[in-house]
Amino acid sequence: MTNRADRFRALHEGPAPLLLPNPWDAGTARILAGLGFDALATTSLGVANVVGRARASRAEILANVREIAEATPLPVNADLENGFADDPVEAAKMIEEAAEAGAAGVSIEDHTGDLGKPIYEFGLAVDRVRAAVEVARARSVVLTARCENLWLGIDDLDDTIKRLQAFEEAGADVLYAPGLRTLDQMRAVVSSVGKPVNVVMGFADPSITLEQLAGIGVRRVSIGAALSRLALKSFVDGAREMKAGRFGFVGDLPPISEVQQYF
């Protein structure tokens, strides 16, 4: 996987921001590869949607990383949530397993999973990134460090930037703050750090364009579980129409051959 990791790292330095879509199984991975994307990212929420729970397990997330990594030749970034452990060394072990499963990149976040105290204390959050960096470098994978303040409703951009700067100093390769909504917020983050910044458009103002993101220096653009949620919306809309005794949605279906050409 070293070659994939090298390709993935280089994609962050290309002439345009890296578009990083999030499949949730082998089929959607192959569709995205067939559409010409250069890299993929897993989505833990997308895995949770597949298994029908609010949160997928550690084992399910790692199995999904392997499934998607084996589905195409593209580099894959693995969404590992908080590593399913509070302790820095224990959390970093999941990076080792994701690399063994085929990940070219990994992300680690500072969300505790406890809504009563959702963000790790600053010092512990930085220690967790340091431990993650050690493992990521040993396995030659790209490490993305995430600050989860904004999407959890902690409206503190200053603290978010402080954390991202500390994560950069600790050695993270890419920085990521889910929940940035406006170009001004994104610009403030990008201008405060020296490493590539990932913006997730699943939480952002949908009128923002890729050209605008490139203009403020964003280097990577993902979508989180938005494609999974979009697919589920179409599924529910069709099921409701069927329940009501109507089948108009059948007229919008693509031919089977069109779908299978990606496989």
C-alpha angles and dihedrals in degrees: 000000000000091000091052091049091050090050091047092051091049092051089066089063098049127120092264134033114279110251105218113187122192118231121183103205142014093275096054090043091056092047091054091047089050090052089059105256115156099216141007138216130206121232120214090202089052089054090049089052090053094051093041100241137110090246132021120225126252091252093049092051093050092047089052091051090055093046093052095041090053094046097071140007091247124115112259128209113208121221101215098171107212094335089260091269138080096212111088096227094045092049091049091057088074088061089058090052093046090052090051088051090057106267116155091191137019136197129212124190139202095228109118096204088237110110090199090063104012102173128057116243110267098253094047091047090055092045089053091054091048091054090046091051091054093055095039092053092047089054095038094236127141113254121212115193116204132202109201100191100112103046089047090058097257097135098200113124092171092058090044091055091044090055094046091050090051091047089052091050089050089059108264114159098210131024125214135181111181112209100047102142109173134051089240091057091046092048091051091054096044093049093050097059138046101215126081114282125218118212120195112212093197088086100030136093101284092215090070111106132212088245090058092048090051090049093060094044104260108159103190134031123194133172104211114206093336094112090049091050090048091052091049091050090054089047093051093045091053093045092051091050090050091048088054090054098253129116106188091128089071088072090063097052118118116235114269089240091057091056095043094052088079092056 
